[in-house]
């Protein structure tokens, strides 16, 4: 089984090399590390080159012991070259997984979904990966994470498997134990800031966090990749997880696999910016319209309105809310068309079985 790990970088090379380093300590034998740079302007590409040459060490406390032996063989590709016609796969395969690194340089910032899609297409069409692991650059895996995720995916024939993700700033607390998708359109990380010992049972969940989740290539072929024509930031992972469920695949939370997530380190506090408010408001509605049964429409429209009122009246982000609705209306016709094309192999009753009803705490 072959796993391609996709790490998206945008103006945060320090976090990215820590994520790379954690993957290179994996006990899994057949993996790729693909860094996709979303047109960074902070010199990230040059810094990643220096890291591959052995001139930069990762700074994380989690990685101080047993530093990997560098240098790495760097396969540097433009976005066009990543289509794979000239990639020397035979030579690439001769190099040990922990001694090689692929860097794909995008022409512009395509957002989370669009940037990851470039890496996933390369992994699926050129490297012929059986699974794709999406890993935020502010997340770290343990040596056993990939092996345990793959084992569970194989046993249960899952469309996606997500680990117990601990909060790296305080690993006694959970960051995500799989996800919940609510009938009002909001998605939540289960167990957020609960003690790390909780959520100790493997179980099926209604969504997964793309900060660290393993996706079956077959599930992606059936459900599609991220819908980057509609989503730039936020809810693209819930949309993809929902389409995987609609296509008849299960999403599994595997607590024996552990990862760490800093949260906010890759976005520099983006969560409270105008950009975040606009895209979160837009993404919430788009994802709900695309995937939730229509009987839940009153719930998710009310939920969205509450979010808009909170940001307008309490946070004073009237322009951001107006921008969010403007973006939503501009893609609404495309969204309605896309809803018709979602491949539905299960009934609405089956899909609703795992949905919760939980109101967002602003």
N, C-alpha and C positions, 0 to 999 in steps of 0.2 A: 504494500500500500504506500502510495506517494502522497505527501502532504506539502502543499505550497503555502507558506506563511506570508501574508501580505501586511506590510507596515506602511501606513501613509504618513508622509512627512510634509509639514508646512511650517517653515520658519521655527523649527525646534529641533535642531540636529542633536543636541545633547540628550534629550529624551529618547530620540530615535536610536542612537547607538547603544543606549542601555537596553532597549527592547531587543535589538539585534543580538547583543551579547547574551541575553537570557535565553534566546532561542538556540544559539550555538552551544549551549550547555545541555541541550536535550539528550535524553537517552534513546529517543526515536531514531531509527537508522536511515530513513529515506525521506529527506525533507529539503525544501528550497526556502531561502529567505529572499523575498522580493520587496525592496524599498521603492515606493512610488513617491517621487517628489512633485508636489503640486505647485511648481513654479515659485519656489521660495526665493525671497530677496535678502536673506540673512547670511548668504554664503554657505548654506547647508550642503550643497553638492560638493564643494571643495572640502568641507569638514568631514563628510562621509568618505571622501577619497583618502584623506589623511588618516582617518580611523582604520580603513581597510589596509593602509600601508603600515599600520602599527604605531603611528605617531601620536594618537590620542587614546587615552584610557577612559572607560566609563566611570562615572562618579558615584553611582548609587551605592548605598550601604549594603544592599542586597547582593551586590556583585563583587565585593572586595576580595572574597576568598576564591582561590582557584581561577584566576584570570586566564582566559583562553589564549592559546599560543597564536600570535599573529605573525606575518601578515596574511590577509585574505586575497584570493584572486577575485578582482572586481570585474564584473561584466556590466559595462555601462552602456545603456541603450537610450536613444531618443524615443519619443512617443511613437513615431512612425516605425522605427526599427523594432519596436516591441510587437509589431504585427507578426514578426517571426520568420520572415522569408530567409534572412541571412544569419539567423542565430545558430551558432555551431553547437548543437545539442550533444553531439557525440563527445566533443572535447569537454564540454561542461560536465557531463556525467562521469568523466574520469576523475574529477576532483572530489575529495571528501566533502560531505555537506557542511561540516564546520570550518572548512577552509575556502568557502566560496560565498559570493554575495552578488545579487543582481540589483542594479540601480536603474530605474526607468525615470526619465526626466520629462514631465509633462510640459506642454507649451504654455499652459495657463492653469490657474487654480480652478479645478472642476468641482470643488466641494468634496464632502465626504464620500458620497455615493459615486460620483463621476470619477474621482481619483482612484478609489478602490476598484471600480470597474475595469480600468486600464490594466491593473495588476491581475485581476481575476481572469480577464480574457486571455492574457498571456499565459497564466497558469493552466487554464483549461485547454487552450488550443495548441500551445507550443510545448509546454512541459508535460501535458497529459496527466495532470494531477487527479488523484482519486478523491481527495478532499482539499478544501481551502480553509485555512485558519486565518480569520481576520483578527489582527492584534493592533489596538491603539498604540501609538508611540509613547503614551504615558502609562502603558501597562507592561507587566513582566510575567513570564511563565516560569514555572519550576522545571527541573529536569524531567519530571514524570508527567507533566500536564498533557503534552501531545499524545503520548502513548495511551493514557487513560481515556482521553476523549475519543481516540480512534477505536479503542477496544469496545467502548460503549456504543459508538456509532455502528460498528460491525455487528455486534450482538443483537441490537434492537432495530437494525436497518433504519436508523433515524435520518431525518433530513438535515437536522442540525443538533449539535450538542454543545452545551455551555457549561463551564466549570463554576465552582464556588469562587467568586471574585472577592478578595479581601481588600479593604481600604489600606493602601500602602502607607498612608500617613499614620495609621494606627491599626496594625494588622490583627488586633483583637476584635475588630469590628468588621462586619460584612459590608461590602459595597453592592454586590448583586448576587442573589441566589436564583438565577433565572429571572424571567420577567412576567409581569401581569399585564394583560390588555383588558381595559375596562370598557363596558358597554357605552360609556360616555366619550369614548375615543381617546382617553389618556392611557399612556403606558407607564408602568412603574417598575423599578427594580425591587424584587422581593427581598425582604430582610434587610433593607437599607439601615445601616448602623446598629443592627442587632448583634449580639455576641457571636463570635466566630464559630462557636460550637453548635449553634442552632442550624436548622435546615440540613440535617445530616442524612436524609433519605433521597435516593434517586427518584425522580418523578417527572411526569410530563408537564410541560408549561405551555402557556399560550403565546409567549414571545421570548426572544433572547436578545441579550445586549451584544452588539457588534464590537464592543471594546475588546472582547475575547470570546469568539465562538467558532466552532468547527462546522463547516457546511459540506454536505455530500455533493460531489460534482453532478451526480445524476439528478439530485433534487434541484440544483441550480439550472440544469438544462431544461427541466420541466417547468419550473416556476419563473425562470429568468433571473437577471442580476438586479442590482439597484436601479430604480426608475429615476435616472439622473435627469430626465427631461422635465420631471415634476419637482423633485426634491434636491435641494442644495445642502441644507443642514437640517437635522432633526427629523425623526420619524421614518427615515428611510429604512432603518433596520427593522422597525415594527412592520412596515409595509412588506418588506421581503419575507420576514418570518410568517406573516399572515398568508402570503401567496404560497409559501411552502406548505403550510397547513392545508390551504384550499386544494392544493395538488395531491393531498392524501398522505403527506409525510408527517411524522411526529417530531416535536421539538422536545429535547430531553435535557434536564438539569442533572449534572453528574458531580456530586459533592466530593468524590475522592480525587478529582482533578482540581488543582488549586492555582489561581493566578492572583496577581496584585495589580491594583489600579489606583493611581494617584488621584485622578479626577480633576479636571480643570487645568492640568499641567500642559496639555496639548493645545488648549485654546486660549490660555492666558487670561482667564476670567471672562471669556466670551459669553457665559451663561447669563450675565446681567446686562449685556449690551443691547442697543437698539436692533442690531442685526439679529441677535438671538431671539428677541421678542417677535420680530417680524416673521422669521422663518419657523419659529415654534408654533405661532398662531396659524400660519398657512399650512404647515406640515400636519398639524393635528387634524384639521378639516379634510385635507386631501386623503390622508391615510384612512380616516373613518369612512369617507364616501367610497373609496376604492374597495374596502374590505369588509366593513361591518354590514350585517343584514339591515335592510332599510327600516325595519321596525324600531331600530335604535336611534334613528335620525333626530327625534326630539331631544334625546339625552345628549348627543354629541354637539348639537347646535347650541343648546343651553350651556353646556360645559365650555364651549369656545367663547360664547358671549361673556361668561363670568371671567374668563382669563383676560379678555379684551378690556372689560370694565376695571378689573384690578390694576392692569398695567396703565390704563389711562388716568384713573382717579387717584390711585395710591402712588404709583411710580412716576406719574407725569409723562408717560411715554406715548402721547397721543400720535405723534408723527410715526412712530414705529408701528403702532396698531393700524393706522391708516395705510401704511406701506404694506403691512401683512395682508390686509384685505384686498388691496389693489393687486398684489401678486397672485392671490388666490383666484380672484375673478378673471385674471388674464389667462389662467390655465384651466379654468373650470370646464370649458368644452372638451379639452383634451382628457381631463380626468374622467368625465362621463364616458367617453369612448374607451378609455383604458379599463374602466370597471367592467365593460362588456367582454373584454378580452382576458380577464382573470380566469385561469383554468380551474374550474370547480369540480373536483372529484368527490367531495364529501357534501353532505346536506348542511343547510343552515343550522339545524339542530345540533349536528356533530360539531360544527365550528363554534357554536355558542356555548358548548359544554364547558369549556375552560375559561370563558370570559367571566370577569368579576364586575362588581359595581362599586367603584371606589372614587371618591371625589378628590380632586387635586388639592394638596395643601400648598398654597402659594408662598 
